[in-house]
């Protein structure tokens, strides 16, 4: 890298920092410290073991989900600031900035809605399994049929375990707005292509020049030439901001589920007043 390139990147990073200071978060950051279980749990009581496990899993989930969503909110601020910087540059300048600063941020931001949605399912499955002990009595069983091993926990497991809880209907409704068809279409199905095919580029660059496509329903395949256009940074930022808003709704309804379950398990909602 030459001295001129170093100077250019340093100047643009300074512009980015100025732009970042002027940017605002697309939604409020997720709160911390709201889950307040009893300080003392007796393991010799009827649900003592379930209370201990629920307390620790809920504490982890509350913090991890808040960290993940807040990280995504901050990523949108950073990408928005970079968009304002590169909008004034020629192709060569944009290419340098994208390679040095933007591509990795963009990839992380585009992948994160799917990741966070899966984490919600993971947390909900574990918490609901423990809370279900209060209603199922002697029929409650802690085995890998009822709650699968961690690596097998998915939406299906979360739905099955959380279904008895009133708040679950609101949470699954909110989760069903995250990483859905509208987002996948607007971002050229980035997650699937990044994981299983060739990674789409951001702002500049064509990928997958040759594609194998069906000629018609049930017809023979043919090969098309033309490639996939890059995802424009402006569109990326807009779409990920929308995902942040939807994920914040998921978090607020997740808190409602935890309050309902902890009231059944602990006799109190275990949530600090707002």
C-alpha positions as MATLAB code, in Angstrom:
seq = 'XXXXXXXXXXXXXXXXXXXXXXXXXXXXXXXXXXXXXXXXXXXXXXXXXXXXXXXXXXXXXXXXXXXXXXXXXXXXXXXXXXXXXXXXXXXXXXXXXXXXXXXXXXXXXXXXXXXXXXXXXXXXXXXXXXXXXXXXXXXXXXXXXXXXXXXXXXXXXXXXXXXXXXXXXXXXXXXXXXXXXXXXXXXXXXXXXXXXXXXXXXXXXXXXXXXXXXXXXXXXXXXXXXXXXXXXXXXXXXXXXXXXXXXXXXXXXXXXXXXXXXXXXXXXXXXXXX';
ca = [
       0.000    0.000    0.000;
       1.413    3.393   -0.985;
       1.566    6.564    1.106;
      -1.149    8.093   -1.078;
      -3.442    5.136   -0.405;
      -2.790    5.403    3.334;
      -3.585    9.110    3.243;
      -6.781    8.534    1.269;
      -8.042    5.858    3.660;
      -7.162    7.957    6.707;
      -9.018   10.976    5.319;
     -12.094    8.925    4.495;
     -12.080    7.280    7.903;
     -12.037   10.724    9.486;
     -15.021   11.702    7.316;
     -16.767    8.522    8.401;
     -16.237    9.323   12.087;
     -17.713   12.785   11.571;
     -20.690   11.263    9.773;
     -21.113    8.656   12.510;
     -21.308   11.332   15.203;
     -24.248   12.866   13.376;
     -26.126    9.589   12.870;
     -28.929    8.316   15.082;
     -29.965    4.797   16.032;
     -32.910    3.478   14.012;
     -34.649    2.313   17.182;
     -34.057    2.360   20.930;
     -31.369    0.065   22.303;
     -32.527   -3.030   24.152;
     -32.466   -2.675   27.948;
     -30.369   -4.623   30.434;
     -30.960   -5.674   34.019;
     -34.711   -6.175   33.740;
     -34.738   -9.851   34.715;
     -34.829   -9.980   38.523;
     -35.175  -13.531   39.877;
     -35.111  -14.282   43.604;
     -31.631  -13.992   45.077;
     -32.006  -17.316   46.876;
     -33.323  -20.536   45.366;
     -33.780  -23.656   47.475;
     -33.075  -26.852   45.577;
     -35.050  -28.954   48.060;
     -38.355  -27.322   47.049;
     -40.747  -28.736   44.431;
     -39.430  -26.694   41.498;
     -36.050  -25.684   42.939;
     -33.976  -27.314   40.208;
     -36.158  -25.889   37.440;
     -36.024  -22.436   39.057;
     -32.217  -22.503   39.188;
     -31.896  -23.553   35.546;
     -34.544  -21.073   34.374;
     -32.842  -18.229   36.255;
     -29.450  -18.859   34.655;
     -30.762  -19.472   31.122;
     -33.048  -16.413   31.239;
     -30.199  -14.237   32.489;
     -27.954  -15.442   29.637;
     -30.711  -15.026   27.051;
     -31.714  -11.548   28.177;
     -28.129  -10.327   27.925;
     -27.157  -12.181   24.735;
     -30.253  -11.186   22.767;
     -29.947   -7.565   23.885;
     -26.254   -7.529   22.928;
     -27.010   -9.046   19.526;
     -29.801   -6.628   18.630;
     -27.872   -3.619   19.926;
     -24.864   -4.714   17.892;
     -27.033   -4.815   14.783;
     -28.424   -1.350   15.537;
     -24.872   -0.038   15.797;
     -23.888   -1.797   12.568;
     -26.657    0.053   10.716;
     -25.338    3.365   12.073;
     -21.822    2.543   10.892;
     -22.950    1.389    7.452;
     -25.179    4.437    7.053;
     -22.225    6.668    7.870;
     -20.038    4.872    5.330;
     -22.758    5.213    2.706;
     -22.638    8.989    3.083;
     -18.857    8.900    2.618;
     -18.673    6.677   -0.459;
     -21.591    8.372   -2.227;
     -19.176   11.132   -3.289;
     -16.411    8.811   -4.553;
     -15.574    7.381   -7.971;
     -15.446    3.647   -8.624;
     -11.814    3.267   -7.581;
     -12.331    5.191   -4.339;
     -15.458    3.215   -3.515;
     -13.653   -0.060   -4.179;
     -10.858    0.835   -1.748;
     -13.296    1.834    1.007;
     -15.531   -1.185    0.499;
     -12.586   -3.570    0.664;
     -10.933   -1.910    3.656;
     -13.931   -1.024    5.836;
     -17.386   -1.963    4.587;
     -17.694   -5.482    3.150;
     -17.199   -7.348    6.436;
     -19.562   -4.988    8.311;
     -22.173   -5.448    5.609;
     -21.908   -9.236    5.612;
     -22.293   -9.395    9.386;
     -25.299   -7.070    9.325;
     -27.041   -9.008    6.545;
     -26.556  -12.366    8.273;
     -27.523  -11.265   11.773;
     -31.360  -11.228   11.537;
     -31.373  -14.968   10.791;
     -28.873  -15.607   13.586;
     -30.843  -13.622   16.164;
     -34.113  -15.259   15.179;
     -32.517  -18.686   15.763;
     -31.243  -17.522   19.161;
     -34.768  -16.508   20.168;
     -35.992  -20.012   19.326;
     -33.140  -21.531   21.305;
     -33.877  -19.429   24.398;
     -37.624  -19.914   24.189;
     -37.300  -23.700   23.905;
     -35.044  -23.973   26.965;
     -37.077  -21.582   29.113;
     -40.448  -23.021   28.165;
     -39.242  -26.543   28.902;
     -38.359  -25.596   32.481;
     -41.508  -23.511   33.001;
     -43.710  -26.323   31.687;
     -42.838  -28.331   34.800;
     -45.320  -26.191   36.753;
     -48.318  -27.273   34.676;
     -47.382  -30.804   33.608;
     -46.644  -32.200   37.044;
     -45.610  -35.873   36.986;
     -45.983  -35.893   33.193;
     -43.069  -33.472   32.839;
     -39.933  -35.226   31.654;
     -36.426  -33.867   31.138;
     -35.154  -35.888   28.199;
     -33.905  -35.360   24.647;
     -37.300  -36.207   23.203;
     -39.021  -33.392   25.080;
     -36.161  -30.913   24.654;
     -33.674  -31.888   21.915;
     -29.929  -31.511   22.219;
     -28.805  -27.908   21.767;
     -27.619  -28.365   18.186;
     -31.054  -29.715   17.181;
     -33.184  -26.980   18.763;
     -35.081  -25.084   16.077;
     -38.347  -23.265   15.447;
     -40.363  -26.473   15.608;
     -39.063  -27.301   19.100;
     -39.687  -23.758   20.352;
     -43.254  -23.736   19.008;
     -44.076  -27.096   20.573;
     -42.691  -26.186   23.994;
     -43.929  -22.585   24.181;
     -47.440  -23.177   22.808;
     -49.113  -23.454   26.252;
     -48.047  -19.918   27.210;
     -50.347  -17.008   26.422;
     -47.519  -14.589   25.555;
     -46.073  -16.963   22.972;
     -48.684  -15.974   20.382;
     -47.409  -12.395   20.375;
     -43.772  -13.465   20.287;
     -44.138  -15.912   17.388;
     -46.129  -13.282   15.492;
     -43.228  -10.861   15.942;
     -40.626  -13.503   15.035;
     -42.523  -14.277   11.849;
     -41.702  -10.785   10.577;
     -37.912  -11.278   10.869;
     -35.773  -12.624    7.986;
     -38.856  -13.254    5.880;
     -39.472  -13.148    2.130;
     -39.568   -9.347    1.832;
     -36.129   -9.046    3.446;
     -34.676  -11.932    1.469;
     -35.943  -10.505   -1.809;
     -34.654   -6.987   -1.108;
     -31.198   -8.313   -0.144;
     -30.992  -10.851   -3.003;
     -31.280  -13.769   -0.572;
     -27.836  -12.870    0.765;
     -27.703  -15.375    3.621;
     -28.499  -18.372    1.431;
     -26.076  -17.329   -1.292;
     -23.343  -16.444    1.203;
     -23.671  -19.837    2.910;
     -24.415  -22.169    0.016;
     -23.354  -20.446   -3.204;
     -21.197  -17.400   -4.028;
     -21.332  -14.350   -1.774;
     -23.101  -11.350   -3.357;
     -21.086   -8.143   -3.387;
     -22.056   -4.818   -1.835;
     -22.248   -1.668   -3.988;
     -19.745   -2.882   -6.630;
     -19.086   -6.223   -8.329;
     -20.987   -8.911  -10.226;
     -21.140  -12.510   -8.942;
     -22.197  -15.923  -10.275;
     -21.954  -15.084  -13.960;
     -23.459  -18.441  -14.962;
     -26.620  -19.823  -13.366;
     -28.446  -23.107  -13.855;
     -32.172  -22.360  -14.119;
     -35.398  -24.248  -14.879;
     -36.809  -23.446  -18.311;
     -40.368  -23.808  -17.016;
     -42.154  -25.701  -14.218;
     -41.043  -29.288  -14.571;
     -38.907  -28.474  -17.605;
     -35.252  -29.162  -18.283;
     -32.600  -26.858  -16.867;
     -30.750  -24.302  -18.930;
     -27.746  -22.088  -18.242;
     -28.219  -18.348  -18.088;
     -25.393  -15.822  -18.355;
     -25.474  -12.382  -16.789;
     -24.575  -12.568  -13.124;
     -26.069  -11.057   -9.966;
     -25.923   -7.327   -9.393;
     -24.405   -6.059   -6.127;
     -26.591   -5.058   -3.209;
     -26.673   -1.274   -3.016;
     -25.508   -0.024    0.363;
     -28.452    2.360    0.617;
     -30.905   -0.533    0.228;
     -28.912   -2.703    2.609;
     -29.057   -0.059    5.338;
     -32.774    0.523    4.832;
     -33.614   -3.165    5.010;
     -31.436   -3.946    8.029;
     -32.886   -0.963    9.888;
     -36.298   -2.494    9.316;
     -35.053   -5.774   10.766;
     -33.779   -3.939   13.849;
     -37.222   -2.485   14.486;
     -38.832   -5.903   14.096;
     -36.265   -7.561   16.366;
     -36.874   -4.914   19.039;
     -40.547   -5.946   18.974;
     -39.455   -9.554   19.393;
     -37.407   -8.589   22.424;
     -40.254   -6.736   24.110;
     -42.602   -9.694   23.599;
     -39.860  -12.062   24.784;
     -39.844  -10.110   28.031;
     -43.593  -10.663   28.294;
     -43.110  -14.418   27.910;
     -40.392  -14.466   30.563;
     -42.616  -12.458   32.922;
     -45.491  -14.906   32.430;
     -43.334  -18.002   32.865;
     -41.373  -16.697   35.832;
     -44.605  -15.772   37.601;
     -45.723  -19.378   37.275;
     -42.333  -20.772   38.309;
     -41.262  -18.279   40.978;
     -44.577  -16.734   42.028;
     -43.413  -13.361   40.719;
     -42.847  -11.852   37.270;
     -39.086  -11.451   37.963;
     -38.953   -8.239   35.969;
     -37.848   -4.835   37.213;
     -40.385   -2.054   36.759;
     -39.761    0.155   33.720;
];
